[in-house]
């Protein structure tokens, strides 16, 4: 198969982890006789420095002309520490999602047996956890009308019926492919937008009679994700709740450096780790590349390259079992491996498997 892939390394640790993701893709292409053609483009703080726009038109065109986008992260301390900045790296990420119509963010949450001890949660709560969070990505407060002055500010949490129906359709269909259990997370006891979510979900339930559908307020869901993670199969929720909830799930995996994601919608699909740019670690060979590498596995599986995706996952599991790990997940007293060394080990595993 030939695929044209837009590569957006972004900021901070982005270029370092992206190098390993592309190296793994190249190893897969070599082993399975595929052709992956890459076109790199700028975004985030890097793009602001270059052209004054965190998601330039040239980058948008590169993404639209590709079969898939492999993205790393955006963010820079210069902007984190300046609340008055009018142009911010994260605006590029929001623009990318909106312009590409990426309304469905798919974030799998699963445990690695050899890393259960890295979670602050008890092993008996974690073992066997395997669920997916589907986050609506182009609506809600992140995109609603905004206002700020010295005395007042607001963000409008607006959703329309078509926006809600299309993300719920993704969620119901995902549940049909898994264990037929869907949890709709909202705040319908307080928010009007959540009441519309719940109303539409209940209207759609009869179309999927094999799916057990339940409803949970976000505060309760936030607790139960950590106290009963095996309860969940597929969770669907709005943009803001999904953002917070999926960061919380890093307590289950033991590190945000282990969580990949896919963003799907109207145009080119995008695959990215869920963690941020960690600018403090940029250039230090410290960042965990596994979420980026697992995002590449999701890219492969999206194009029905199932065996190839499984090979990447097997390589990641093997690296963890062999204690080839970056510092934040390494066992006490274990050898120190950097971003590059972990990526090289996984590439060698694929080549020799």
Secondary structure, DSSP 8 states (H G I E B T S, - for coil): -EEEEEEEEESTTHHHHHHHHHHHHHHHHHHHT-EEEEEE---HHHHHHHHS-TT-HHHHHHHHTSSEEEEEE---HHHHT-TT-SS-HHHHHHHHHHHTT--EEEEEEE--GGGGGGSSS-HHHHTT-EEEEEEE-SSGGGTS-EEE-SS-EEE-----HHHHHHHHHHHHHHHHHTTSEEEEEE-TTT-HHHHHHHHHHHHHHGGGTTSEEEEEEHHHHHHHHHH-GGG-SEEEE-HHHHHHHHHHTHHHHS-GGG-EEEEESSSSEEEEESS---GGGTTTT-S--HHHHHHHHHHHHHTT-HHHHHHHHHHHHHHHHTT---GGG--TT-----HHHHHHHHHHHHHH-
